[in-house]
Amino acid sequence: MRKANMPKQQLDRSILEAAIDGYEIQKTSIETKITELRAMLSGDPAEAVATLGPKKRKRRKMSAAGRARIAEAQRKRWATTRGESESSAAPEPPKPKRRISKAGMARIVAATKARWARVGAAKAQQERATRKTARKKAAVKRAAVRRKLSPARKAALVANLAKARAAKAAKRAGEKQ
């Protein structure tokens, strides 16, 4: 039963083609089953095999020469894994390992130390420059603050500082007694 508020299903071309493909697959499977049943009725197994589908392809055979080449290659591989060698000649001795002389090592160490000394000196110089600029900036700020204060404001700050010092001294004197 269809409800009134349900939308109608739209059948487009791709859905119809998919349905046809599905039915054709079912059709071929049904035909093969019918063929099997008819073969069972007639009792002829050759007829059943002939009607079931395409024959399987025969496997290609390898020539004797090809098999011989493969066998020889495999024997060579096994010989190398077992440690046997094809040639009886002794292998060349390995070249002696190269070593650096003491003088060469000393030159390398000296060059490394000199390089690190230059790096350290450059870093120290950079730090000195940054500290110097920081001191200059702080001095400029202090000078700017001093210049901007009016004489009345300066007097008030000095008076407040004197009061704070007096209060601190009185507190210490009270603690000592």
N, CA, C and O of each residue as an XYZ file, in Angstrom:
708
protein
N       0.849     -1.175      0.000
C       0.000      0.000      0.000
C       0.896      1.240      0.000
O       1.837      1.331      0.788
N       0.605      2.172     -0.867
C       1.427      3.365     -1.029
C       0.799      4.524     -0.265
O      -0.398      4.794     -0.367
N       1.660      5.204      0.512
C       1.161      6.363      1.245
C       1.197      7.579      0.336
O       2.018      7.662     -0.577
N       0.319      8.500      0.590
C       0.181      9.675     -0.267
C       1.380     10.617     -0.138
O       1.737     11.295     -1.101
N       2.002     10.666      1.036
C       3.079     11.629      1.234
C       4.443     11.092      0.799
O       5.417     11.843      0.846
N       4.557      9.857      0.388
C       5.834      9.308     -0.068
C       6.097      9.726     -1.510
O       5.186      9.678     -2.337
N       7.325     10.136     -1.827
C       7.610     10.541     -3.218
C       7.643      9.320     -4.131
O       7.955      8.208     -3.704
N       7.315      9.556     -5.388
C       7.375      8.479     -6.374
C       8.828      8.169     -6.686
O       9.666      9.069     -6.747
N       9.122      6.889     -6.884
C      10.498      6.487     -7.176
C      10.788      6.758     -8.652
O      10.028      6.357     -9.534
N      11.885      7.435     -8.897
C      12.278      7.767    -10.256
C      13.214      6.673    -10.772
O      14.229      6.380    -10.141
N      12.888      6.081    -11.886
C      13.739      5.059    -12.504
C      14.500      5.725    -13.643
O      13.914      6.130    -14.647
N      15.784      5.828    -13.476
C      16.580      6.402    -14.546
C      17.284      5.286    -15.313
O      17.134      4.108    -14.988
N      18.034      5.655    -16.305
C      18.643      4.694    -17.226
C      19.640      3.761    -16.523
O      19.675      2.565    -16.814
N      20.449      4.300    -15.601
C      21.466      3.470    -14.941
C      20.829      2.393    -14.067
O      21.342      1.277    -13.986
N      19.723      2.717    -13.419
C      19.039      1.718    -12.572
C      18.470      0.604    -13.441
O      18.564     -0.576    -13.100
N      17.884      0.991    -14.561
C      17.295     -0.023    -15.457
C      18.379     -0.925    -16.045
O      18.182     -2.135    -16.156
N      19.536     -0.338    -16.426
C      20.625     -1.150    -16.980
C      21.170     -2.121    -15.946
O      21.494     -3.262    -16.273
N      21.272     -1.672    -14.695
C      21.751     -2.541    -13.623
C      20.773     -3.693    -13.399
O      21.191     -4.825    -13.154
N      19.480     -3.408    -13.483
C      18.482     -4.457    -13.309
C      18.582     -5.484    -14.439
O      18.463     -6.686    -14.203
N      18.798     -5.008    -15.657
C      18.936     -5.930    -16.800
C      20.157     -6.827    -16.608
O      20.088     -8.034    -16.836
N      21.273     -6.234    -16.191
C      22.485     -7.033    -15.961
C      22.250     -8.108    -14.905
O      22.683     -9.248    -15.066
N      21.573     -7.747    -13.841
C      21.286     -8.719    -12.782
C      20.429     -9.867    -13.279
O      20.692    -11.027    -12.963
N      19.412     -9.551    -14.051
C      18.535    -10.606    -14.571
C      19.269    -11.499    -15.569
O      19.013    -12.701    -15.626
N      20.188    -10.917    -16.363
C      20.939    -11.743    -17.314
C      21.849    -12.726    -16.585
O      22.006    -13.866    -17.023
N      22.449    -12.295    -15.475
C      23.283    -13.209    -14.686
C      22.441    -14.345    -14.134
O      22.855    -15.503    -14.162
N      21.260    -14.014    -13.631
C      20.366    -15.057    -13.112
C      19.949    -16.008    -14.243
O      19.835    -17.218    -14.043
N      19.726    -15.444    -15.420
C      19.308    -16.253    -16.565
C      20.380    -17.279    -16.926
O      20.069    -18.443    -17.179
N      21.688    -16.830    -16.951
C      22.757    -17.772    -17.311
C      22.909    -18.863    -16.252
O      23.167    -20.019    -16.588
N      22.752    -18.503    -14.977
C      22.877    -19.542    -13.939
C      21.720    -20.532    -14.032
O      21.916    -21.728    -13.816
N      20.540    -20.062    -14.344
C      19.388    -20.977    -14.499
C      19.602    -21.888    -15.699
O      19.312    -23.082    -15.627
N      20.112    -21.336    -16.813
C      20.368    -22.155    -18.005
C      21.389    -23.252    -17.729
O      21.231    -24.380    -18.196
N      22.451    -22.922    -16.960
C      23.448    -23.962    -16.652
C      22.845    -25.056    -15.790
O      23.163    -26.232    -15.969
N      21.984    -24.687    -14.861
C      21.337    -25.708    -14.017
C      20.395    -26.593    -14.848
O      20.322    -27.804    -14.640
N      19.683    -25.971    -15.782
C      18.792    -26.759    -16.658
C      19.613    -27.736    -17.495
O      19.221    -28.889    -17.677
N      20.755    -27.270    -18.004
C      21.621    -28.134    -18.810
C      22.126    -29.317    -17.979
O      22.172    -30.447    -18.465
N      22.501    -29.054    -16.734
C      22.968    -30.138    -15.863
C      21.855    -31.173    -15.629
O      22.095    -32.380    -15.661
N      20.667    -30.685    -15.400
C      19.545    -31.608    -15.158
C      19.241    -32.453    -16.403
O      18.968    -33.647    -16.285
N      19.287    -31.839    -17.595
C      19.034    -32.596    -18.832
C      20.109    -33.661    -19.029
O      19.814    -34.772    -19.470
N      21.373    -33.316    -18.697
C      22.456    -34.286    -18.824
C      22.225    -35.453    -17.874
O      22.515    -36.602    -18.205
N      21.704    -35.149    -16.696
C      21.416    -36.220    -15.740
C      20.311    -37.142    -16.266
O      20.350    -38.356    -16.065
N      19.334    -36.548    -16.937
C      18.240    -37.348    -17.485
C      18.725    -38.237    -18.625
O      18.344    -39.404    -18.709
N      19.562    -37.689    -19.501
C      20.013    -38.467    -20.648
C      21.091    -39.468    -20.251
O      21.261    -40.490    -20.916
N      21.824    -39.182    -19.168
C      22.863    -40.107    -18.720
C      24.149    -39.954    -19.500
O      25.009    -40.830    -19.408
N      24.327    -38.892    -20.261
C      25.529    -38.691    -21.064
C      26.396    -37.609    -20.401
O      26.104    -36.422    -20.541
N      27.462    -38.005    -19.679
C      28.288    -36.995    -19.010
C      29.054    -36.118    -19.989
O      29.338    -34.965    -19.663
N      29.401    -36.612    -21.171
C      30.115    -35.811    -22.161
C      29.260    -34.641    -22.606
O      29.764    -33.536    -22.808
N      27.979    -34.880    -22.757
C      27.067    -33.819    -23.172
C      26.978    -32.744    -22.081
O      26.887    -31.555    -22.386
N      27.004    -33.160    -20.828
C      26.924    -32.199    -19.719
C      28.168    -31.325    -19.678
O      28.077    -30.118    -19.454
N      29.315    -31.925    -19.891
C      30.561    -31.166    -19.875
C      30.604    -30.205    -21.058
O      31.068    -29.074    -20.911
N      30.137    -30.627    -22.212
C      30.169    -29.800    -23.408
C      29.247    -28.597    -23.274
O      29.554    -27.520    -23.784
N      28.150    -28.767    -22.611
C      27.190    -27.670    -22.522
C      27.420    -26.750    -21.321
O      26.797    -25.692    -21.228
N      28.302    -27.140    -20.407
C      28.495    -26.327    -19.209
C      29.184    -24.997    -19.489
O      28.851    -24.002    -18.846
N      30.090    -24.944    -20.383
C      30.760    -23.675    -20.627
C      31.997    -23.866    -21.476
O      32.223    -24.952    -22.009
N      32.805    -22.819    -21.610
C      34.001    -22.908    -22.441
C      35.026    -23.853    -21.824
O      35.134    -23.989    -20.605
N      35.777    -24.502    -22.721
C      36.801    -25.437    -22.260
C      37.971    -24.667    -21.673
O      38.230    -23.520    -22.037
N      38.676    -25.327    -20.752
C      39.860    -24.713    -20.167
C      41.003    -24.790    -21.170
O      41.117    -25.756    -21.925
N      41.843    -23.769    -21.168
C      42.966    -23.723    -22.067
C      44.023    -24.734    -21.642
O      44.257    -24.931    -20.450
N      44.660    -25.373    -22.617
C      45.720    -26.314    -22.301
C      46.942    -25.552    -21.830
O      47.232    -24.457    -22.311
N      47.655    -26.146    -20.883
C      48.875    -25.520    -20.390
C      49.984    -25.723    -21.400
O      50.088    -26.775    -22.030
N      50.811    -24.700    -21.544
C      51.933    -24.823    -22.468
C      53.012    -25.671    -21.831
O      53.212    -25.628    -20.617
N      53.696    -26.431    -22.640
C      54.776    -27.272    -22.138
C      56.103    -26.585    -22.391
O      56.282    -25.873    -23.379
N      57.042    -26.821    -21.457
C      58.360    -26.225    -21.579
C      59.270    -27.200    -22.312
O      59.180    -28.417    -22.154
N      60.135    -26.627    -23.108
C      61.065    -27.485    -23.845
C      62.108    -28.056    -22.889
O      62.328    -27.538    -21.795
N      62.738    -29.132    -23.333
C      63.772    -29.770    -22.519
C      64.963    -28.832    -22.334
O      65.579    -28.820    -21.268
N      65.289    -28.053    -23.350
C      66.407    -27.118    -23.252
C      66.110    -26.030    -22.208
O      66.988    -25.638    -21.440
N      64.881    -25.559    -22.195
C      64.488    -24.543    -21.208
C      64.566    -25.086    -19.791
O      65.050    -24.412    -18.882
N      64.081    -26.325    -19.610
C      64.174    -26.944    -18.281
C      65.629    -27.117    -17.864
O      65.960    -26.931    -16.693
N      66.508    -27.473    -18.811
C      67.925    -27.651    -18.500
C      68.567    -26.327    -18.075
O      69.370    -26.296    -17.143
N      68.213    -25.234    -18.758
C      68.760    -23.928    -18.390
C      68.323    -23.520    -16.979
O      69.120    -23.005    -16.194
N      67.072    -23.754    -16.678
C      66.563    -23.410    -15.349
C      67.253    -24.249    -14.285
O      67.628    -23.733    -13.233
N      67.424    -25.550    -14.553
C      68.069    -26.441    -13.587
C      69.511    -26.005    -13.335
O      69.968    -25.992    -12.192
N      70.225    -25.649    -14.402
C      71.621    -25.231    -14.251
C      71.707    -23.942    -13.432
O      72.575    -23.818    -12.568
N      70.826    -22.993    -13.691
C      70.831    -21.735    -12.935
C      70.548    -21.999    -11.462
O      71.158    -21.382    -10.589
N      69.622    -22.918    -11.183
C      69.295    -23.231     -9.785
C      70.472    -23.917     -9.099
O      70.745    -23.659     -7.927
N      71.172    -24.791     -9.827
C      72.351    -25.444     -9.245
C      73.412    -24.415     -8.895
O      74.069    -24.537     -7.860
N      73.595    -23.389     -9.750
C      74.566    -22.337     -9.462
C      74.163    -21.565     -8.203
O      75.006    -21.252     -7.362
N      72.880    -21.264     -8.083
C      72.426    -20.535     -6.895
C      72.672    -21.342     -5.633
O      73.124    -20.807     -4.621
N      72.372    -22.634     -5.696
C      72.597    -23.483     -4.517
C      74.080    -23.570     -4.191
O      74.458    -23.589     -3.020
N      74.916    -23.622     -5.209
C      76.358    -23.699     -4.972
C      76.843    -22.447     -4.250
O      77.663    -22.542     -3.337
N      76.352    -21.288     -4.643
C      76.800    -20.058     -3.983
C      76.274    -19.979     -2.557
O      76.972    -19.466     -1.682
N      75.067    -20.471     -2.295
C      74.563    -20.416     -0.923
C      75.316    -21.385     -0.023
O      75.471    -21.122      1.169
N      75.777    -22.479     -0.560
C      76.527    -23.440      0.241
C      77.980    -23.030      0.401
O      78.707    -23.651      1.177
N      78.416    -22.011     -0.306
C      79.780    -21.527     -0.153
C      80.733    -22.083     -1.187
O      81.927    -21.786     -1.145
N      80.247    -22.863     -2.093
C      81.121    -23.372     -3.140
C      81.292    -22.282     -4.182
O      80.360    -21.528     -4.461
N      82.465    -22.203     -4.749
C      82.666    -21.197     -5.786
C      82.891    -21.901     -7.117
O      83.400    -23.020     -7.185
N      82.493    -21.200     -8.168
C      82.648    -21.795     -9.499
C      84.124    -21.870     -9.890
O      84.567    -22.869    -10.457
N      84.878    -20.824     -9.591
C      86.287    -20.825     -9.959
C      87.108    -21.287     -8.759
O      86.751    -21.018     -7.612
N      88.186    -21.969     -9.028
C      89.022    -22.481     -7.950
C      90.098    -21.475     -7.550
O      90.880    -21.738     -6.636
N      90.145    -20.313     -8.232
C      91.153    -19.299     -7.920
C      90.836    -18.677     -6.565
O      89.674    -18.471     -6.211
N      91.903    -18.381     -5.811
C      91.723    -17.772     -4.493
C      91.298    -16.321     -4.665
O      91.807    -15.633     -5.550
N      90.386    -15.849     -3.847
C      89.964    -14.457     -3.979
C      91.075    -13.519     -3.529
O      91.927    -13.886     -2.720
N      91.053    -12.294     -4.070
C      92.075    -11.310     -3.727
C      91.935    -10.918     -2.261
O      90.821    -10.799     -1.752
N      93.059    -10.718     -1.582
C      92.945    -10.286     -0.184
C      92.387     -8.867     -0.144
O      92.658     -8.072     -1.044
N      91.624     -8.545      0.871
C      91.050     -7.195      0.924
C      92.141     -6.151      1.143
O      93.178     -6.429      1.745
N      91.886     -4.961      0.646
C      92.852     -3.874      0.798
C      92.912     -3.489      2.270
O      91.902     -3.535      2.971
N      94.099     -3.110      2.734
C      94.190     -2.715      4.138
C      93.368     -1.447      4.383
O      93.268     -0.570      3.524
N      92.792     -1.381      5.568
C      91.958     -0.245      5.920
C      92.831      0.998      6.058
O      93.894      0.951      6.677
N      92.379      2.105      5.482
C      93.164      3.336      5.529
C      93.024      3.960      6.909
O      91.935      3.990      7.482
N      94.120      4.449      7.429
C      94.115      5.068      8.743
C      94.731      6.451      8.635
O      95.612      6.695      7.811
N      94.257      7.338      9.470
C      94.788      8.705      9.451
C      96.028      8.768     10.335
O      96.114      8.089     11.358
N      96.972      9.582      9.928
C      98.222      9.699     10.698
C      97.979     10.573     11.927
O      96.973     11.277     12.015
N      98.912     10.514     12.869
C      98.795     11.330     14.078
C      98.854     12.808     13.735
O      98.134     13.617     14.321
N      99.715     13.162     12.784
C      99.833     14.572     12.381
C      98.524     15.065     11.756
O      98.077     16.181     12.021
N      97.929     14.223     10.933
C      96.656     14.592     10.306
C      95.563     14.777     11.349
O      94.772     15.717     11.271
N      95.524     13.878     12.324
C      94.523     13.982     13.381
C      94.757     15.247     14.197
O      93.802     15.919     14.586
N      96.030     15.579     14.461
C      96.347     16.787     15.221
C      95.884     18.027     14.471
O      95.371     18.963     15.084
N      96.059     18.047     13.145
C      95.600     19.191     12.343
C      94.082     19.335     12.428
O      93.556     20.442     12.543
N      93.391     18.203     12.369
C      91.922     18.246     12.440
C      91.475     18.774     13.799
O      90.570     19.604     13.873
N      92.109     18.294     14.882
C      91.752     18.745     16.227
C      92.014     20.235     16.381
O      91.189     20.959     16.938
N      93.162     20.694     15.889
C      93.498     22.116     16.001
C      92.503     22.971     15.231
O      92.060     24.009     15.723
N      92.154     22.542     14.039
C      91.195     23.309     13.232
C      89.831     23.352     13.915
O      89.156     24.381     13.881
N      89.422     22.254     14.528
C      88.128     22.207     15.223
C      88.139     23.144     16.425
O      87.183     23.887     16.647
N      89.224     23.107     17.204
C      89.309     23.995     18.367
C      89.290     25.458     17.940
O      88.638     26.282     18.582
N      89.999     25.787     16.863
C      90.023     27.169     16.384
C      88.631     27.606     15.935
O      88.201     28.728     16.203
N      87.951     26.721     15.262
C      86.599     27.049     14.807
C      85.681     27.315     15.984
O      84.942     28.300     15.981
N      85.714     26.451     16.994
C      84.844     26.635     18.157
C      85.240     27.889     18.944
O      84.379     28.545     19.530
N      86.536     28.226     18.962
C      86.962     29.463     19.618
C      86.361     30.672     18.899
O      85.892     31.612     19.542
N      86.376     30.644     17.554
C      85.761     31.739     16.793
C      84.268     31.826     17.069
O      83.721     32.918     17.220
N      83.613     30.678     17.133
C      82.168     30.667     17.395
C      81.890     31.246     18.777
O      80.983     32.063     18.938
N      82.677     30.820     19.787
C      82.483     31.339     21.145
C      82.733     32.835     21.220
O      81.990     33.554     21.888
N      83.781     33.316     20.536
C      84.098     34.745     20.547
C      82.969     35.544     19.902
O      82.591     36.603     20.404
N      82.439     35.048     18.811
C      81.340     35.748     18.137
C      80.099     35.791     19.032
O      79.393     36.798     19.077
N      79.845     34.708     19.731
C      78.685     34.650     20.620
C      78.862     35.628     21.783
O      77.924     36.338     22.147
N      80.059     35.666     22.362
C      80.337     36.589     23.472
C      80.203     38.033     23.014
O      79.644     38.863     23.731
N      80.713     38.338     21.824
C      80.621     39.692     21.293
C      79.156     40.078     21.085
O      78.759     41.208     21.367
N      78.369     39.144     20.595
C      76.943     39.398     20.393
C      76.256     39.690     21.722
O      75.445     40.612     21.820
N      76.587     38.891     22.757
C      75.991     39.112     24.080
C      76.390     40.462     24.641
O      75.555     41.156     25.221
N      77.675     40.861     24.479
C      78.121     42.165     24.965
C      77.355     43.290     24.265
O      76.955     44.272     24.890
N      77.162     43.127     22.968
C      76.450     44.156     22.208
C      75.001     44.262     22.679
O      74.473     45.366     22.814
N      74.358     43.129     22.927
C      72.960     43.183     23.375
C      72.864     43.790     24.766
O      71.934     44.546     25.047
N      73.840     43.461     25.666
C      73.821     44.068     27.010
C      74.044     45.572     26.924
O      73.405     46.339     27.645
N      74.941     45.991     26.051
C      75.241     47.411     25.899
C      74.017     48.158     25.403
O      73.693     49.232     25.909
N      73.331     47.592     24.409
C      72.130     48.255     23.896
C      71.038     48.268     24.952
O      70.276     49.231     25.034
N      70.945     47.207     25.772
C      69.939     47.178     26.830
C      70.233     48.266     27.860
O      69.317     48.941     28.328
N      71.529     48.441     28.220
C      71.897     49.500     29.172
C      71.569     50.883     28.600
O      71.062     51.749     29.311
N      71.860     51.081     27.322
C      71.571     52.370     26.691
C      70.070     52.647     26.712
O      69.641     53.763     27.007
N      69.271     51.616     26.396
C      67.817     51.801     26.383
C      67.313     52.158     27.775
O      66.459     53.032     27.921
N      67.838     51.485     28.800
C      67.408     51.762     30.169
C      67.795     53.173     30.574
O      67.008     53.870     31.215
N      69.003     53.607     30.207
C      69.460     54.963     30.547
C      68.590     56.001     29.857
O      68.243     57.023     30.448
N      68.241     55.737     28.614
C      67.392     56.668     27.870
C      66.025     56.754     28.530
O      65.459     57.843     28.634
N      65.477     55.614     28.984
C      64.175     55.626     29.647
C      64.242     56.433     30.940
O      63.363     57.251     31.211
N      65.298     56.201     31.747
C      65.428     56.932     33.012
C      65.535     58.427     32.749
O      64.915     59.231     33.446
N      66.311     58.796     31.759
C      66.481     60.210     31.439
C      65.161     60.813     30.975
O      64.832     61.951     31.307
N      64.423     60.043     30.213
C      63.144     60.545     29.723
C      62.173     60.738     30.878
O      61.418     61.710     30.893
N      62.182     59.825     31.845
C      61.284     59.943     32.997
C      61.670     61.158     33.824
O      60.805     61.899     34.291
N      62.987     61.366     34.006
C      63.451     62.515     34.788
C      63.063     63.830     34.111
O      62.650     64.778     34.779
N      63.192     63.881     32.828
C      62.887     65.105     32.107
C      61.401     65.423     32.139
O      61.026     66.595     32.172
N      60.557     64.416     32.131
C      59.129     64.640     32.019
C      58.495     65.086     33.345
O      57.411     65.670     33.334
N      59.155     64.821     34.497
C      58.576     65.197     35.783
C      58.668     66.718     35.997
O      59.694     67.353     35.752
N      57.573     67.243     36.454
C      57.576     68.679     36.778
C      58.248     68.881     38.137
O      58.349     67.928     38.910
N      58.700     70.069     38.440
C      59.352     70.304     39.741
C      58.430     69.994     40.913
O      58.893     69.475     41.929
N      57.146     70.297     40.804
C      56.202     70.009     41.891
C      56.074     68.495     42.086
O      56.023     68.009     43.216
N      56.023     67.771     40.997
C      55.897     66.304     41.070
C      57.156     65.699     41.678
O      57.074     64.771     42.483
N      58.317     66.216     41.298
C      59.576     65.739     41.852
C      59.603     65.941     43.361
O      60.013     65.048     44.102
N      59.167     67.118     43.821
C      59.159     67.429     45.254
C      58.237     66.471     45.997
O      58.561     66.017     47.095
N      57.078     66.161     45.393
C      56.120     65.238     46.023
C      56.726     63.851     46.126
O      56.560     63.191     47.152
N      57.420     63.391     45.101
C      58.043     62.067     45.122
C      59.136     61.991     46.172
O      59.252     60.994     46.884
N      59.931     63.035     46.269
C      60.999     63.068     47.262
C      60.405     63.046     48.670
O      60.913     62.340     49.541
N      59.333     63.811     48.903
C      58.681     63.850     50.217
C      58.134     62.471     50.567
O      58.302     62.015     51.697
N      57.487     61.805     49.625
C      56.947     60.459     49.863
C      58.055     59.468     50.165
O      57.897     58.601     51.024
N      59.165     59.587     49.475
C      60.299     58.709     49.708
C      60.861     58.932     51.113
O      61.215     57.977     51.804
N      60.939     60.203     51.532
C      61.450     60.525     52.869
C      60.514     59.973     53.937
O      60.987     59.446     54.945
N      59.200     60.079     53.746
C      58.225     59.553     54.701
C      58.375     58.037     54.816
O      58.347     57.495     55.921
N      58.536     57.337     53.664
C      58.668     55.878     53.668
C      59.926     55.460     54.398
O      59.907     54.477     55.139
N      61.026     56.186     54.208
C      62.271     55.867     54.887
C      62.136     56.092     56.393
O      62.631     55.295     57.190
N      61.472     57.168     56.776
C      61.280     57.466     58.199
C      60.427     56.392     58.855
O      60.721     55.956     59.968
N      59.378     55.967     58.176
C      58.496     54.929     58.717
C      59.260     53.624     58.876
O      59.072     52.915     59.865
N      60.096     53.306     57.940
C      60.883     52.079     57.993
C      61.874     52.138     59.138
O      62.071     51.144     59.837
N      62.507     53.299     59.342
C      63.480     53.464     60.439
C      62.765     53.359     61.775
O      63.295     52.755     62.708
N      61.571     53.936     61.890
C      60.805     53.869     63.145
C      60.403     52.441     63.458
O      60.418     52.023     64.615
N      60.051     51.710     62.445
C      59.664     50.307     62.606
C      60.837     49.490     63.115
O      60.670     48.634     63.983
N      62.015     49.746     62.585
C      63.218     49.027     63.007
C      63.570     49.373     64.440
O      63.958     48.511     65.229
N      63.429     50.641     64.760
C      63.743     51.081     66.119
C      62.780     50.431     67.113
O      63.184     50.060     68.215
N      61.511     50.292     66.728
C      60.509     49.644     67.605
C      60.792     48.171     67.760
O      60.513     47.612     68.821
N      61.316     47.535     66.784
C      61.631     46.102     66.846
C      62.842     45.842     67.723
O      62.923     44.790     68.357
N      63.796     46.784     67.777
C      65.019     46.594     68.547
C      64.748     46.696     70.039
O      65.417     46.031     70.829
N      63.805     47.493     70.434
C      63.538     47.694     71.863
C      62.772     46.585     72.467
O      62.476     46.618     73.661
